[in-house]
């Protein structure tokens, strides 16, 4: 098999039996899953099951775990430019302009990079490139955070409840924007969310992370493929049926505690 063929056949992200303990308590228990190139996967589960902990481990922000995480076949040892990370809050630096925030990974005051103008134009923010974060609405700030995550042309975006702090209409617009951006940039995405409707609308697959048998340590309990074609109708009855399946899984984890 050629090098190119091997690269295309292996998963982009390979999470291999990742376990994590914190203060003597098991948080993650042998979590295993893969993500393919261009695939959007959502991670759902009850509060405290380790979703954000797992995302930090994949991002290389936490190396204190057992198991292995591979990106394109290479074991990850820390943060990588091939991973874009988008947090629940925009986390923009208040003293830098929008453009300089987008290009921050390249160094301070690098907002003149032509990629910044392209990205800001793509999300409709070309006219605020020189603005400070305090001058932005919540939705605008999160759009800046999205394109900052894309600035290094990553293979995979990691998103930790990125739309939870905005109103419902803004959230739906940002969901559609995320779909458009991942499609145009050929970027895969792993999204942590508590919103089952969001997970079903955005994802190719939804992973239910849950603690089996009352252990308290998260493990992938279900891996549900979402076959509904895009663009999706949020009122699609097939999505409602899959939502019921996820709710059954979540209710099962609640009763195990």
Order of alpha helices (4+ residues) and beta strands (2+ residues): alpha-beta-beta-beta-alpha-beta-beta-beta-alpha-alpha-alpha-beta-alpha-beta-alpha-beta-beta-alpha
